[in-house]
Amino acid sequence: MRVEAFLVNSFTADGTGGNPAGVVLQADNLSNEEKLEIAQAVGYSETAFVSQDDEVDFELSFFTVTDEVDFCGHATLAAFSTMYRKGIVTEGQYIQRTKAGVLAVTVESDGHIVMEQKLPEYLGVFAAGDISELIGIDSTVLESTQLPIEVISTGLPDIIVPVPLGYLDEIQVNDRLLSNFCQKHNVVGIHAFELCEKGSELTASCRNFAPLFGIPEESATGSASGALACYLTKHFPGEHSNCFTFEQGRAMGCVSRITASVELNEQVILKVMVGGFADEIGLKEVSL
């Protein structure tokens, strides 16, 4: 059997940068073992598999090169952008079933895709000393932000790590230590950020590391961007109008642009949305 996987860059900035994902349409008859084999052949951090669903518009599953994950923002964006280009979906709102829940996706007329994420779960905090040796930044530097290092999930649990402006590109991750730490604490990885200067069109620059799942560093991470939007809403109430623009991938020479927003009612988050553009970059045929 031969399977076509579309190769798509998600969260591109003016057609450049982005994070590549694989997309397989009409995946209804593929087993999990076959999906993993395809994801390994594609070789990207995640590949999305789109299937029919009896109750909602589509069912999506997501595989890294090592395992299935419950949700992947940039692969969701890649999948719906591909379906939009192929005429499978048009402008409007759709519902996808994922292992992280049933979530809405909005396709805008210009191809911009906006994805609903799960409401945030705040799963605990770590001391700076716990994280310092994992990323090669002294604990006193981390403590100087006076912000907590917090585990937040809007689909996948990420450690949100604030660093002072100028230190983001200095991070040097110890993959072995971070993988062991994530396995021990049941988290996916680290999403580090530095707040941009006031007046910038960007809210924050970010880096994401998930070596436990075969991702040493990722140039755009949708799920963690939703978690970061919730973090900033919680710790900087009213400062960002609940709308955020994140840059990611700068240290990789692959700058991506991610938008995020939250809907609030008296500081209670009612909805989390993450959006961006995607561009198809190729096609890979996989023989099973």
Phi, psi and omega per residue, in radians:
M1 nan 2.384 3.102
R2 -1.943 2.303 -3.091
V3 -2.109 2.342 3.083
E4 -1.594 2.263 3.043
A5 -2.059 2.101 3.061
F6 -1.361 2.427 3.134
L7 -1.843 2.123 -2.935
V8 -2.363 2.344 2.999
N9 -1.611 2.141 -3.109
S10 -1.830 2.604 -3.130
F11 1.094 0.759 3.085
T12 -1.250 2.683 3.075
A13 -1.997 1.867 -3.103
D14 0.960 0.711 3.069
G15 1.447 -0.008 3.141
T16 -2.096 2.958 3.131
G17 1.209 -2.590 3.133
G18 1.644 3.072 -3.104
N19 -2.150 2.097 -3.056
P20 -1.298 2.474 3.055
A21 -2.428 2.664 2.992
G22 -1.610 2.623 3.094
V23 -2.348 2.169 3.059
V24 -2.047 2.066 3.103
L25 -1.564 2.825 3.095
Q26 0.884 0.945 -3.061
A27 -1.654 0.274 -3.000
D28 -0.973 -0.655 -3.014
N29 -1.671 0.140 3.138
L30 -1.531 2.356 3.044
S31 -1.385 2.888 3.092
N32 -1.077 -0.612 3.117
E33 -1.141 -0.708 3.107
E34 -1.191 -0.674 3.092
K35 -1.080 -0.743 3.114
L36 -1.117 -0.711 3.121
E37 -1.094 -0.712 3.108
I38 -1.154 -0.783 3.132
A39 -1.045 -0.670 3.110
Q40 -1.187 -0.652 3.112
A41 -1.193 -0.666 3.082
V42 -1.150 -0.780 3.019
G43 1.469 0.102 3.106
Y44 -1.523 2.993 -3.106
S45 -1.088 -0.625 3.053
E46 -2.526 2.621 2.968
T47 -2.209 2.346 3.127
A48 -1.719 2.450 3.111
F49 -2.101 2.150 -3.042
V50 -1.827 2.199 3.127
S51 -2.259 2.899 3.060
Q52 -1.318 2.810 3.123
D53 -2.489 2.473 -3.078
D54 -1.304 -0.393 -2.999
E55 -1.999 -0.566 3.139
V56 -2.110 -3.057 -3.007
D57 -1.245 -0.758 -3.093
F58 -2.600 2.689 2.921
E59 -1.926 2.298 3.114
L60 -2.085 2.374 2.988
S61 -2.153 2.726 -2.983
F62 -2.344 2.270 -3.135
F63 -2.220 2.325 2.919
T64 -1.491 -3.005 3.094
V65 -1.359 -0.090 -3.123
T66 -2.081 -0.415 -2.969
D67 -2.963 2.984 2.992
E68 -1.482 2.486 3.020
V69 -2.104 2.748 -3.026
D70 -1.202 -0.565 -3.026
F71 -2.747 2.649 3.025
C72 -2.614 2.042 -3.090
G73 -1.157 -0.833 -3.040
H74 -1.246 -0.498 3.073
A75 -1.318 -0.550 3.007
T76 -1.086 -0.820 3.098
L77 -1.022 -0.780 3.128
A78 -1.064 -0.727 -3.096
A79 -1.147 -0.828 -3.085
F80 -1.284 -0.563 3.048
S81 -1.121 -0.706 3.099
T82 -1.110 -0.788 -3.142
M83 -1.132 -0.580 3.093
Y84 -1.159 -0.782 3.119
R85 -1.132 -0.563 -3.107
K86 -1.508 -0.042 3.128
G87 1.395 0.203 3.114
I88 -1.317 -0.595 3.026
V89 -2.192 2.731 3.066
T90 -2.150 -3.072 3.112
E91 -0.968 2.336 3.128
G92 2.553 -3.021 -3.101
Q93 -1.872 2.435 3.137
Y94 -2.287 2.792 3.140
I95 -2.051 2.239 3.106
Q96 -2.000 2.500 3.012
R97 -1.730 2.197 3.069
T98 -2.267 2.971 3.069
K99 -1.234 -0.212 3.047
A100 -1.579 -0.030 3.133
G101 2.251 3.122 3.099
V102 -1.637 2.090 -2.938
L103 -2.314 2.564 -3.140
A104 -1.511 2.581 3.030
V105 -2.316 2.258 3.134
T106 -1.895 2.234 3.072
V107 -1.797 2.064 -3.126
E108 -1.620 2.855 -2.986
S109 -1.103 -0.444 -3.141
D110 -1.597 0.121 -3.134
G111 1.562 -0.001 3.060
H112 -1.215 2.274 -3.101
I113 -1.919 2.287 3.118
V114 -2.122 2.179 -3.031
M115 -1.967 2.269 2.981
E116 -1.313 2.463 3.047
Q117 -2.049 2.945 3.097
K118 -1.094 2.671 3.033
L119 -1.124 2.583 -2.993
P120 -1.177 2.480 2.927
E121 -1.988 2.208 3.132
Y122 -1.726 1.935 -2.857
L123 -1.881 0.198 3.074
G124 2.200 3.039 -3.116
V125 -2.236 2.743 3.037
F126 -2.101 2.637 3.030
A127 -1.333 2.693 3.128
A128 -1.002 -0.629 3.131
G129 -1.127 -0.465 3.095
D130 -1.216 -0.548 -2.989
I131 -1.735 -0.453 -2.990
S132 -0.903 -0.915 -3.060
E133 -1.252 -0.316 3.126
L134 -1.266 -0.533 -3.028
I135 -2.096 0.019 3.060
G136 1.251 0.468 3.082
I137 -2.077 2.250 -3.076
D138 -1.011 2.493 -3.082
S139 -1.089 -0.552 3.116
T140 -1.175 -0.557 3.075
V141 -1.169 -0.788 3.122
L142 -1.095 -0.722 -3.119
E143 -1.173 -0.401 -3.075
S144 -1.171 -0.315 3.092
T145 -1.251 -0.360 -3.064
Q146 1.009 0.475 3.095
L147 -2.056 2.597 -3.130
P148 -1.313 2.654 2.917
I149 -1.637 1.976 -2.890
E150 -2.270 2.444 3.048
V151 -1.565 2.109 3.140
I152 -2.302 2.427 3.064
S153 -2.144 2.244 2.873
T154 -2.081 0.595 -3.106
G155 2.577 -0.708 3.065
L156 -2.403 2.407 -3.114
P157 -1.348 2.044 3.110
D158 -2.079 2.568 3.027
I159 -1.511 1.978 3.135
I160 -1.524 2.045 -3.024
V161 -2.095 1.883 3.051
P162 -1.376 2.410 3.035
V163 -2.226 2.680 3.126
P164 -1.127 2.688 3.097
L165 -0.976 2.263 -3.129
G166 1.758 -0.175 -3.094
Y167 -1.804 -0.175 -3.039
L168 -1.059 -0.793 -3.097
D169 -1.296 -0.144 3.124
E170 -1.492 -0.155 -3.094
I171 -1.102 2.296 3.036
Q172 -2.220 1.811 -3.033
V173 -1.402 2.397 2.948
N174 -1.596 1.769 -3.019
D175 -1.024 -0.717 -3.093
R176 -1.158 -0.832 3.141
L177 -1.107 -0.740 -3.119
L178 -1.161 -0.726 3.117
S179 -1.052 -0.800 3.132
N180 -1.112 -0.708 -3.141
F181 -1.110 -0.786 -3.127
C182 -1.137 -0.689 3.116
Q183 -1.123 -0.739 -3.126
K184 -1.114 -0.672 -3.029
H185 -1.806 0.115 3.064
N186 1.007 0.851 3.063
V187 -2.186 2.833 -3.075
V188 -1.440 -0.798 -3.080
G189 3.127 -2.850 -3.130
I190 -1.926 2.336 2.991
H191 -2.055 1.767 -3.108
A192 -1.665 2.569 -3.138
F193 -2.565 2.683 2.936
E194 -2.173 2.297 3.101
L195 -1.196 2.430 3.112
C196 -1.438 2.841 -3.129
E197 -1.167 2.589 3.120
K198 -1.025 2.434 -3.084
G199 1.698 -0.263 3.088
S200 -1.265 2.612 3.050
E201 -1.281 -0.220 3.108
L202 -1.738 2.501 3.042
T203 -1.413 -0.791 -3.074
A204 -2.721 2.672 2.938
S205 -1.795 2.500 -2.957
C206 -2.350 2.746 2.951
R207 -2.405 2.524 -3.092
N208 -2.279 2.334 -3.082
F209 -2.300 2.184 3.120
A210 -2.490 1.082 -3.071
P211 -1.113 -0.413 3.093
L212 -1.032 -0.518 -3.128
F213 -1.834 0.390 3.079
G214 1.364 0.341 -3.108
I215 -2.109 1.596 3.121
P216 -1.016 -0.764 3.018
E217 -2.712 2.549 -3.084
E218 -2.136 2.447 -3.034
S219 -1.540 -0.153 3.022
A220 -2.840 2.254 -3.057
T221 -2.307 1.851 -3.071
G222 -1.187 -0.813 -3.068
S223 -1.106 -0.751 3.139
A224 -1.203 -0.480 3.085
S225 -1.171 -0.642 3.043
G226 -1.121 -0.735 3.111
A227 -1.108 -0.695 3.131
L228 -1.162 -0.678 3.090
A229 -1.035 -0.698 3.111
C230 -1.206 -0.677 3.093
Y231 -1.047 -0.844 -3.112
L232 -1.177 -0.638 3.085
T233 -1.099 -0.675 -3.121
K234 -1.223 -0.755 -2.984
H235 -1.712 -0.211 3.068
F236 -2.290 1.056 -3.039
P237 -1.022 2.228 3.046
G238 1.430 -0.056 -3.025
E239 -1.475 -0.422 -3.001
H240 -2.080 0.222 -3.137
S241 0.994 0.348 3.083
N242 1.117 0.280 3.068
C243 -2.202 2.373 -2.986
F244 -2.373 2.586 3.002
T245 -2.224 2.119 -3.086
F246 -1.972 2.510 3.001
E247 -1.888 2.411 3.103
Q248 -2.535 2.620 3.087
G249 1.680 0.070 -3.078
R250 -1.046 -0.760 -3.109
A251 -1.205 -0.276 3.127
M252 -1.667 -0.026 -3.061
G253 1.207 0.511 -3.071
C254 -2.517 1.281 -2.994
V255 -1.262 2.264 3.129
S256 -2.071 2.788 -3.123
R257 -2.226 2.217 -3.068
I258 -2.272 2.278 3.034
T259 -1.800 2.595 3.097
A260 -2.565 2.629 3.100
S261 -2.634 2.740 3.054
V262 -2.283 2.584 3.001
E263 -1.819 2.314 -3.039
L264 -2.125 2.672 2.890
N265 -2.389 1.840 -3.100
E266 0.921 0.885 3.094
Q267 1.193 0.146 3.004
V268 -1.681 2.161 -3.113
I269 -1.326 2.163 -3.122
L270 -1.793 -0.427 -3.084
K271 -2.738 2.497 3.083
V272 -2.178 2.223 -3.097
M273 -2.248 2.455 3.091
V274 -2.302 2.369 -3.054
G275 -2.421 2.912 3.088
G276 3.047 3.136 3.091
F277 -1.873 2.779 3.102
A278 -2.455 2.662 -3.129
D279 -2.330 2.284 3.090
E280 -1.266 2.356 -3.092
I281 -2.112 -0.080 -3.140
G282 2.968 -3.063 -3.136
L283 -2.498 2.379 3.110
K284 -2.206 2.267 3.055
E285 -1.678 2.257 -3.121
V286 -2.026 2.254 3.100
S287 -1.693 2.245 3.125
L288 -1.857 nan nan
